[in-house]
Amino acid sequence: MIVFRDEWKAFAMPAAVLVMAGIAASISQRFSTTLGNFGVFGPYAVLIIGTAIALWFNRGRAFIALISLLVAFIAYRISLSFDEDYFPARAVLTAAAIFVPANILLVLVLRERGIVYFRNYRWFLLGLTEILVTAWIATAGHSALSGTAWHAALDHWALRATPTPLLGRVFIVAAFVMALRNAWSERLPLDVGMAGALIAFFIACEWPNLTVVYGVFVFAAGAMLLLAVLQESHRMAFRDELTGLPSRRALQERLVALGPSFAIAMVDVDHFKKFNDTHGHDVGDQVLKMVGARLADVDGGGKAYRYGGEEFAVVFPDQNTDDARPHLEALRQNIEEYKMLVRTEQQRRNEARRDQDRRTMTKSAFALAHPDAPPLRSNRAETLSVTVSIGVAQRTELLETPEAVIRLADEALYRAKGAGRNRVST
């Protein structure tokens, strides 16, 4: 349920920005002076601020998208000094409609590596090449170096502006599909922001002759990316990356907002250190993910948080221990009955080596060389189960602060462990 709410928040922000941009564009004729000024300075402000924040938070994908939009808008404003039908303006608008979505598609295909990393100079070279190519084409017929061949090239069916060239539309659609695919699988605000920014940029490209409309929707594209960077930075600060649960920092904020009645449960995975030592840290991570997923679905109005290590906290606002205990018992039983199919890193290496041997040898030769080897694809995973111990406490006249309630819940947790584990104690 937590993930569902966060997804709606991620989609609601770009949708709201697009709606407001549409309203602004529709009334642009009535407020031409005010919106005209906004259409110039608004995009510059949001794109420069967004680029700076992406740089500060080391968000490489957002930085490339924002700097591409900024360069495209600067080129667009320069092109306005030419007549709309003049070749340099056409060249600039065509290049922007192609290069911006192409850059966004490229960053969506590549994984996030930040801004400063090995061989990141290739992005600088790519951007410089795009600028130089655009300038070269735009000066066709005005210098001996560029010649006039580009005049005919821009009339090609793939590059002819209608007003957005077909090649630009292809890149926009491809980048949009990739952004939605990433948003579906990764559930990151930036991917949703990328999809919204592509829609806004496409609308801007469709009305390049209306400078206010173009500026408003470029502003919208930059605003969506900026808000997505802020959302993602908030997520990284307040959400645990491994389990997907809110982090301890988010718990601290929630505690100060609790009312006069609440219960807090502390949950600890039983024998987790021994489990880690036996099966490896990769399997231990799978266990924490599984427990986190079960905790995220706790009933009774409770909300779970990653407290630290293998320990979690569940807050029940406006509840007492009697109200919370049945839901905690159901949670404990749900975790106990869940069967995990896991493979250790060593198992995966052994299986890969065995499969390689099978591919390079005949079946009979492999059987002779490895008489004790299991059949192909058998014994691939091990079934494991874990249990948790839970301690719960509520606010009373003697325990007025959430910190005091947590301490009492910790004491109850240790009583549950001392009584044999896999139980709820108050």
N, C-alpha and C positions, 0 to 999 in steps of 0.2 A: 504493500500500500504506500510506503514511503516513496518508492521509485516512481509509482504512478503519479503521485502529487508533484514530484520534481519534474517529470516529463511534461506535465501540463504547464508548469511554470516556465519551462524552457521554450515551449511552443507559444505560450500566451504573449510573451514579450515581443518577439518579432511580428506577430499578428497585429498587436496594438500599434506598433510603430508604422506598419504598412497602412493601417486604417487611417492613422493621423496624417500620414504623407498624402494619401488619396484625398482626404478632406482639404488639406492645404492646397493641393494642386487644383482641386475643383473650384476653389474660391480665389484662385490667383489673379483672375481678371479684376475682381472687385478691390483687391488690396495689392495692386501691381507694384507700387513703390516699396511698401514694407516687405512683401514676400520676395521682391526682386533683390533687395539688399540681403535678405536672409539666404536666398539662393546662391549668393556669391560667398558671403562670409561664413554661413552655417556649415557647408561642406568642408571648407578649409579648417574650421575650428575642430569639428568632430573627428576629421581624419588625422589631423596633427596630434590631437590629444589621444586618440585611439592608438596611433602608431607609437607614441611615447609610452603609454601604459603597457602595450604589448611588449615593447622593448624592456620595460622595467620588470615585468613578470616573466620574461623569457618565454613568451608564447610565439614560437616561430611561425606557425600556420597563420595566426591572426596578423602577425607583423607583415608577412608577404601579401596577404589579401588587402590590408589597409594601405600599405605603401603603393600597391598596384592601383588602387582606386584614387589615391592622392595624385600620383603621376598622371593618371588618365584625366582627372579633373583639371589639373594644371594645363595639360595639353589642350583640353577642350576650351578653356578660357582663352588660351592663346589663339586657337583657331577662330574664335569669334571676331578677331580683328580682320579676318578675310570674309569675303562674301560667302553665303551659305552654299552656293553652288560652285564655288571656286575649288579647284582641285586640292590644295593643301588642307582645307577644312574637311573634305571628304576622306582624304588619306588618314588624318588624325582620328576621325570618328570611327573609321573602319578598323584601324589598328587597335584602338581602345576596346571596341566591341569584341575583338578576337583575343588580344593578349590578356586582358583582365580575367575572363573566365578560364582561359588556358592555364594561367598561373594558379588560380584557385583549384582547378582540377588536379594540377600537379601536386600541390601541397596536400590535397585530400587523399591522393594515392600513396604518398610517402608518409611514414610515421612521424609523429611529433618528436623533434630532436632539439627543440629550443632554437635560439638564435646563434649562439656562439658554440660551434662544434667543428670537428675536423672537416676540412674542405667546404666550409660554408661559403667560401669566396665564389663558388660556382653560381650561387644565387645572384651575387653582385654582377658577375659577368653576364648572366642571362638577362637581368634587368637593363644593363648598359647596352647589350645587343639589341633589345627591343626598342629602346629609345633611339639608338643610332639608325636602325632600320626604318623606324617611323619618320625620322627627320630626313633620311635619304629619299624615301618615297615622296614625302610631302614637298620636297624641293625639285621634284621631277620637272624638267623643262626650264628650270631657273639656274642650273649649273651644268657644266660639261660632264661632271662626274656621274650625275644621276640620269641624264638623258631624258627621253620622253616615253620610253617603253612602258613605264608604270601607268601611264594614262590608259592604255589599252588593257593592262592587267586588271585594273580596278573595275573594268566593265565586264570581267569574267563572271559567269553566273554564280560562282561560289563566293565572290568578293563584292558583287554589286550590292550597294546599300538599298534596303527595301523597307524601312531605313536601316534595320539591323541586317548585316550580311549573313548569308546562309551559314558560312563557316563559323561566325560568331554564335549563331543560334545553336549549332551543333555542340560547340564547347559549353555553352550555357546549360543546355539540357544534360550533357554528360556530367558536368560538375554538379548540377542539381541532384541528379540521380545518385551520384557518389556521396554527396552530403547526406541525403536521406538514408542511404544504406549505412553509413557510418553512425548516423544518429540512432538508427534502429538497433544496431549491434552494440555500440559503445555507450549510448545514452549520455552524450556529453553536450552541454549547452553550446559549445562553439560550433559543432556540426549543424545544429539547428540554426544558429546565427548565420552560418555560411549559406544555407539554403535560402533563408529569408533575404540575405544580401544579394544573392543572385537574382531573385525575383525583382527586387527594387532596381538593380542595375539594368536588367532587361527592359523594365518600363522606362527608365531614363533613356536608354538607347533608342527606344521607339519614338521618342519625341525630342530629338536633339535640337530642332528649330525653336522649341519653347524653352528658353533658358531657365525660367523659373521652375518649370516641371522637371527639367533635367537636374537642376541643383537640388530641389527638394528630395528627389528619389536617390540621388547620390548621398545626400545627407542621411536619408533613411538607411541606406546600405551601411554607411559608416557607423551610425548609431547602433544598429543591430549587432555589428561585430564588436563594438566597444562594450555594450551591455553583456554580450556573451563572454567576453574576456573577464569582466567583473564577476559574472555568475560562476564561471569556471574557477576563478581564483577563490571565491567564497566556498565553493564545493571542496576544493583541495584543502582549505584551512579548517572546514567544519565537518568534513565527512571522511571516515576511515577508508583508505583506498582498497584494503584487502577485503573487508566484509561488506562494504557499502553502507554500513550504519553510520549515524552521526557520531562524531568523535567526542573525546573528553572535553574539548573546548566548547562544543555545542551543549554538552551536558551542563557545564558550569553556567552558561547563559540561561539554560532552562531552569536551573535550581533557584536562581534569584527571582524568577517570575512565578514561582509556585505560591498557591494560596495557603490558607490556614489548615487545610486538610490534604494529606497526601501520604502515599506509601512508596518506599523504594526497595527494590530487590537487587541483591548482588548475586551474579551467576558466575560460576567458575567451572571450567572443564576439568573433569576428574582425571588425575594421573597424566596430565598433558605433557609434562617434561619427560616422563618415562615413554610416553607415546612418541614424542619427537625423537628421542634417542633410539627407539626401536625401528621406527619406520621412516625417519628422515624428515627434514624441515619442509620439503615440498608436500608431503602427505599431511603434515601438521597444518600447513596453510589451507589445504582442502577441508580439514576438520573445522577450522575457524570460519571458513566461508559457509560451510553447512550450518554450523551453530548460529552464525549471524543471520542466515536466511530464515531459520526457524524463529529466531527472536524477533525479526522484523514483522512476523505475522502474529505476534502475541495479541490476544483478545483482551477485553475488559477496559479499553481505553489506555492501555499501557504503551509506552514508547521506549524502545531499546537503544542503548548507546554502547560503543566500544570504550571500555574504561581503561584498558591497558593489558597487553599480553593476552592471556587466555581468560581474562575477567571482563564481564559485561555488567551493565547496570540497566534496570528497567524501572521507569518512573510511572506511577499511577496517580495522576492528579485527582483530587476530590475522592480518594478511596482510602480504605483502611486495610489492615492485613487480612481481615476476614473476607473482604471483597476481592482482594488480589490473589489470595491463595489458590482458589480453584483454577484460575487461569494459569498460574505458575505450575500447578500440578499437571495440567494438560500440556504445557510447554515442555516440562521435564520428560513426560511420557512420550511426547512426539519425537524428541531428540533421541531417547533411548531406543525407540523402535525403528529409527531411520537406519537403513543399511547402505553403507557407502561402498562403491566399487572404486578401488584406488590402485594405482600402480606407482611404485617407487621409481626414482630416477635410475637406480641400478637395474630394475626390471626392464625399463624401457631400453636401456643400453644393451642388455643381454638379448632382448627380443630383436632389436635392430641388427645385432651381430649375427644372430641365428637366422634371420630372414635373408641376410646377405649370403650366408653360407648355403642356404637352400637354393638361392637363385644361381649360384655359381657351380653347384654340384647336382648330379642326378639324385633322384629320391633314394635309390638303393645305395649309392655311394655315401650319401649323407647318413643313412641309417647305420652303415658300417662304421663310419667315422665317429658318429655320436649315438651309440646304442642306448644311452639313458635319456636322450632328448625327448621332450613331450611332443605330441602330434602338433602339426601346424595350427596356429591360432588358438591352442588350448592354454588354459591356465594363464590367461592374459591379465586378469585383475584379481585382487584379493578383496573379500567382503569384510568390512570392518564396521564396528559400531562404537559409539562413545556415550558417556553419560555426563550429566552435570549435577552439581550441588548448588542449592539456592538458599540464601538467607534473606528474609524480608522483615522490615520494620516500618513503623508509621510514626508520624509526628504526634507528640503528646505535649503536655504542659512542661515536662522535664526535658523533652527533646524538641526544642523550638526551631533549631536551625537544620537545614538539609544536611549539612556536614555531620551533625550529631546523629541524625537518622542513618546516614551511610555507615558511620562507625558501628552503630548497633546492628545494622544489617550485616556488616562484615563479621561481627561476633556470632550472629546466627548462622552465617555461612560456615564458619569454622566448627560450630556445633554439628552442622549437617555432615561435614567431612568426618568429624570424630565419631559420629554415630554410624558410620559405614558408607557414606557418600550416596549419590544418586537419590537425594531426597530434598524436601523443602522444610526449612526450619524457621521458626519465629522467635 
